[in-house]
Amino acid sequence: MTYIASDELEGRMTGSEGAKKAADYISNIFSDLGLQPLAENKDYLFPFDFVSDYKVIAEDNEFAVDGKPYKLNTDYVPLSSSDNGEVKSEVVFAGYGLKVDGKGKYHYNSYSDIDVKDKVVMVLEGIPEGLDKEKQELFERNISGGYKQMLARQLGAKAILIITGEINNERSKEMVGSAGIVSLNISESVANGLLAEKELSVEEAKKNLEGGDPKANEHLFALSTKVKVKTKLERVVKQDNNIVGAIYSEDTDAPYIFIGGHYDHLGYGEVNSRSDEGHKHDICNGADDNGSGTVTVLELAEYFAGLKKENPEAITANLVFCLWSGEELGLLGSAAFTSDLPVPADKIKAYVNFDMVGRVKDNKLEIQGVASAAEWKKIFEKKNIVTGFNLSMTDDPYLPTDVTSFYLQKIPVISFFSGIHMDYHTYKDDVELINFGDLQRGTKLASLIIKEMMKPDQTITYQKVKIRRTKGTKGSYSITLGTIPVYSGGDGTGMGVQGTRDGAPAAKAGILGGDVIVSLAGKDVKNIYDFMSIMNEMKPDVEYDVSVRRNGEIVKLKIVPEAKE
């Protein structure tokens, strides 16, 4: 782990040089241990494509106010989710560009008194200042990334200008595809020039909108100023690798047991970083997440490779050791692998996952997904007698880690987890904080579970897990549809669905894995942010229209959301 979670690997961001070094290191260990390529693969690498970055085509980007041109990367920059296109129109200042429904007396709508159809909308970034605690939580809960773009687009705007304190052309690698609207960040100085028509500044505009008072819409207005906006981006598709090696049983009819965890992490905080502003772009070494799972898989590979050499007959199942990339971008590597499995799914007895297993505290270890097979609880209770953990066993196999990719293929799954901590997804997640004694003990428990599964008479029976319906609190319309989205990539033509939770509204509606949701509740869905924002406006136990693209055809369905706590 000292190497896997070192600065030399620069946080193992998917597609990076650091991730390649990690993959080479893992492949060399597999080779030294004598692991074989899986199925017909020529080596340990299983490549997959992903959207890694984007390029701004400088000569095809333009922003001008009443004919006066501004400078790219100094005065403005296109958002990574901008649509490509050219717009000429008047500007409408729409404050924070938000619509928030408090499900009670409080309602906030930046667009209630202004018309933005065919116009260019200019909005402030973030949310109003000076909110009380209740409103702060309400705004943050209802606003996801891309919400302002979606709302402006749905109201007929042709472009959106988002005022920012700093123009930053080092864009995030967390690509969302096109938001379906031409979108720029503009500097406060450019915005001040536009607002000067009303003898107003950005700071004064923020002051007018403090506290989230809906009546402050009197400070929102159309301008006579005309702007020209032109954008062109090229999204960059790269390739990274899953690393997969096998220890084969001498029994040609033996089942497969897959054992894995992800080896990628956040790089320099490009995606999902929780580091404070002063360390936002420090290396995130990810010792626990998921250096701990990576080295657990390697340790188990070493143990069972040794067992194969000492006593080949002891290996009564084909053991497949997997290290995934792209997990932090949305389970990309494991999803790509399981969508085209190199061995039949019905020959896979189970998948065992390790994600954040290095920070056991107070002897507590969580085993997730136990409802995916009838036998899991009894097996763990029996084998834990040796290791003596205080086990917490949870049912749900639909998890934000690679087990989900396997469970969607009707494969029993289990995931080891030592718990969340304050260093999660920050630059502080380093090797010196790993509890190596309990990590070793957890690996011992895993080896016992795998040996038990290898027994020919030990069945592992796949079970469908239905979500439990829970009523939300009074006045709350927090709902669930039970979709499992494709979290990354996308071309702005819908939100891809990996699968659905059994028994959930999406499953009942007939939504299938591989579908692309293109409209929901009468509104277009261009990407996951559209989808999440529309969900925030939906109510439980009310029937809504939903349309999906399936094999090139549009399929119209009905869906009834269920309440959740």
Beta strands, then each sheet from edge to edge (+ up, - down):
strand 1: 45-56
strand 2: 62-65
strand 3: 68-69
strand 4: 76-78
strand 5: 85-93
strand 6: 99-101
strand 7: 107-109
strand 8: 120-124
strand 9: 159-164
strand 10: 182-187
strand 11: 221-231
strand 12: 233-247
strand 13: 256-262
strand 14: 318-324
strand 15: 348-354
strand 16: 364-368
strand 17: 390-394
strand 18: 413-417
strand 19: 479-480
strand 20: 483-485
strand 21: 495-500
strand 22: 516-520
strand 23: 523-524
strand 24: 544-550
strand 25: 553-559
strand 26: 562-563
sheet 1: 1+ 12- 14+ 13+ 15+ 18+ 16- 17-
sheet 2: 3+ 2- 11+ 5- 8- 9- 10- 4+
sheet 3: 6+ 7-
sheet 4: 19+ 26-
sheet 5: 20+ 21- 22+ 23-
sheet 6: 20+ 21- 22+ 24- 25+
end
